[in-house]
């Protein structure tokens, strides 16, 4: 039997909280955690170092399952995969509810928001298989306004520092929130012309050109090879599922590289593409999901040139 505000709820109870002081954060989070422990539920915390230290100063955290937030939230697709694996193990043990609170990255802590906005929408679907109560608190002192607006649209429920749990009339279901690829945010221009540009490359061409571009940079061999494979998969996807012409461009740097793969098509039909694993090998989802697992950042958008996958190493 589920407890607290999620009592009687089926699936994922996705809640946010907006706080403007450390005490307001604790006023929301500590009762959430302590009530879960009292109910005998698995209680997980995936905070960054600052909020973890704050929490440790306010309560006994020895019975919590503490996950390093900077590792759990390294990439949205890997966060979903890891959480789903963990939640599935708890369900196999017969738990009635799982509680988790975590720091989702955003520009206020130096991380790009576009793929984390997609994450906050997609998890309403991705975690709905589990008896999960998830709390995503956001610090209004450092979180940009456009991020707060997205948070309000991606969480069906809102917790308040005075102990309230409110239904959110501003919530939009994932399909309604996620933009079309044409409306998706575009990154700023790259610094100068690409070091290489290919039209109609094969996957082998892509691997050769990317390896050559990364040679002599400060990117270590394992990371470079992961990037080579991600770009190769993106080129294969564009060639098989997109429309010609396919263009590959790359901008290498000392410890960072950017590659874009553009085709003349509309992009994937699935708005969850890249964030959720798929068993459909004939779709573009497999390669995009792999790229989302290994790249530092992935953007998907469409403009006058076509549909673009932008990969950052």
N, C-alpha and C positions, 0 to 999 in steps of 0.2 A: 504493500500500500504506500502510495506516495505521500509526502509530507509538505507542510508549508504552503506557500502560494501556489505551488504546482500540484497540490492535492486534487485528484480527480482529472488531471490533464493526461492526455495520451500523447506520447512522442516527446518532441523537444520543446521545452519551455524556455524560450530565448528572451533574455531580459538584459536591459542596459541600465546604467545609472550614471548620472551626471553629477560630479562633485567639484566643489570650488575650494576645498581645504583638505588637509590630511585627515582631520577629524571626521569630516563628512564621508571620506572614503571608508574609514574604519567603522563608522556608524552603519554603513550599508553592508560591508563585507564580513565583519566579525560575527554578527548574529547569523548571517547566511551560513558561515562555516560551522559555528558552534551548534546551531540547530541541526545541521546535517550529521555531525558527530554524535549528538545526543540521540538521533533517530537510528544510529547504526548504519548510516549510508557511507559509501565511498566518497571522500571529499578531496578534490584536487585543486591545487593552486599553481598557476603558471604565470607568476609575476616576474617582472624585471627586478634587478637588484635593489633599486630604491624602494619600491613598494613592498618587496619581500622583507627588507629590514624593518620597515614601518610596521608591517603585520607582526613580525616576530617580537617587536617591542610591546605589542598590545595584547597578545594572547599566546597560550601554549600551542605551538605548532607541531609538536612531536608526533601527534596522531594524524596529521594531514599527509597526503601524498603531494610532495612538493616537486614540481617540474621546473627546470630553468626556462623562464619565459623566452629568453633570447635564443634558445635552441628550439623550443617548441614552435615559436612563431618566426622561424627563419624564412619560410616560404609558405604561402597559403595552401598549395596543393599537398605539400608534405605535412603541414599541420592537420589537414583533414584526414590524410591517410593514417597518421600516427594516432590521432584521437579515435578514429573509428576502430582501429585495432585494439586500443585500450578499452574502449567502451564495450566492445564485443566480448572481451575476456570477463568483464564484470557481469555482463548479462548471462554468460555461461555459468557463473557462480550463483545465479538466481537473485541478484539484488533487485530491490523494488524501485530504487532511484539512485542516480549518480549526480553529484553536484560538482561543478567546476567553475572557477573564476580565473580570468586571465587578462593580461595586458595586450590588447591587439595593437600592432604597430600603426603609426600614422606620421604625417609630416612634423607634428610637434615633437617627436622624438627622432626625427631625421630619416624617416622611411617613406617611400612613395605610397600613395594611398590607393591608386586605381585598382590594383589587384586585391588589396585588403578590403576595399568596398565591395568588390565582387564576392570575396570570402564571406563577409557578414551577411550578404544576401543568400548565397548558395547554401550555407550551413543550415538554414531553415529547412532545407530539403535533405541535405546530406546526413544530418544527425537525427532526423525524425524517426529513424528505426529504433531509437533507444529511449529508455525512461530517464531522460537527461534534463537537468535544470542548469542552464549555463548563464553566468552573469558576466557581462562585459562592461566594466566601469570606464568612464572617460573623464579626464581631468580638463575642465573647461578653461583652466588657466593657460593651458598650452595647446589645446586642440583647436585647429582652425575651424572657422564657422562652416565652411563647406563640408568638412568631415562630420561635424556635429549634425548637420542637416541630413547627411547620408545615414548616420547612426540612427537618427530618429525614424527613418524610413525603412530600416532593416530589422528592427527589433519589435516584436509584437507586444512586449511588456516592458515597463519601466519601474525600477525600484527607487525609492526616495530615502534620504537620510533619516527621516522621521519614522521609518519602518513601514511605509506604504508600498503597495504593489499594485500598479495601475495598468489597465489595458491601454494600449497606445492606438489612438484613432488614426495617427499618421502613418501607421505601418502599411507597407505595400508588399505583396507577395513577390518572391524572387523573379518570376517571369515579368512582372510589371515593373520592377525596379531596375533590372539589368538593362543597360542601354543597348540599342542596336549597335553593330560595329561602326556604322557611320556616325553615330552620336557619341561613341566612346572617346574618352579623353586622349589627346595626342601628346606625346612628349615634345619638348622643345627641339629646335634644330640641332643637328650634330655639329661638333666643332670642326668645320672645314669639310672639304670633299673627302669621300671614302678613299682608302688606300687601294681598294680593288672593287670593281663592279662587273658582274657577269650577267648576261642576258641568256636565258634558257639553259642554265647550268644543270648538269646531272648531279646526283648525290656525291659521286666520286669527285667531280669538279669542285663541289662545295668543300669537301673534306680537304682536298689538296690546297685550295686557296686559303682557307681559314688556318690550316697548320702553318702555311708560309707566312701569313700575316702575324701570327702570334709568336713566331720564332724570334728570339732576341728580346722579347718583352719580359717583364717581371712576373708574369703569370706562371704558376708552377705547372708541371707537366700533367698531373692528374686533372687539375681544373681545366687546363687547356683542352685536354682530350674530351672531357665531358662537354665542353662548349662546341668542339668540332662535331660531336655526335648530335647535339641539339640542333645545330644549324643544318646538318645533313638531313635530319628528320623533317625540319621545317621546309626544306627544298623539296623533299619527296612528297610531303603533303600538298604543297602548292602545285607540283607537277601533276599529281594524281587527282586531286580533288578541286583544284582551282581552275583558272582559265589563263591561257597565255596572254601576254608574255610574263614569264617568271624572271624576277630580277633579284640578285643577291648583291648586297653592299656590305662592306665591313670597315669599321674604324677601330684600329688597335691603339691601345695606350700602354703606359708603363705597367699598370696593375689592373687594367680594366679594358674590356673590348666591347664594342656594340656591333651587332649585325642585324640587318633587316632583310626579310624575304617578302617580296611583294608579288602578287599575281592579280590578274584582271577580274577575279571572281568576287562574290559577295561575302565570302567567309563562311564559317560553320553555321549550320542551322541551329545547333544546340547552344543555348546561351550559357550553359555550364562548361563549355569546352575548355579543356586545360586544367580545370580544378578538380574534376571527378574522374576517377578511373573508368574505363569502358572496356567491355569485352568484345566490342564490335571492331574487329581488325580492319574492316573495309571503310571505316570512317576516319576522319582526320583527328579524332579525339585521342588516339593512342600516342601519336607523336607529340601533340601539344601537351598532353599530360606529362610525358617524359621530360619535355623542355621545362615545364613548370616545376618539376622535381629537382632540377640540377642547376638552373640558371639563377643568377643573382636577382634578376627581374625580367618579367615578360610582359609586353604590352600587345594588345590586339586591337586594331582599329581599321577603318576604311575611309579613304579619301578619294580624290579625283583620279589617282593613279591606280587604285584598286585596294585589295585587302592586304594588310601588312602585319607580319609577326615581327616584333622587335625584341631581340634577345640581348641581355647584358650579362657578361661574364665577370 
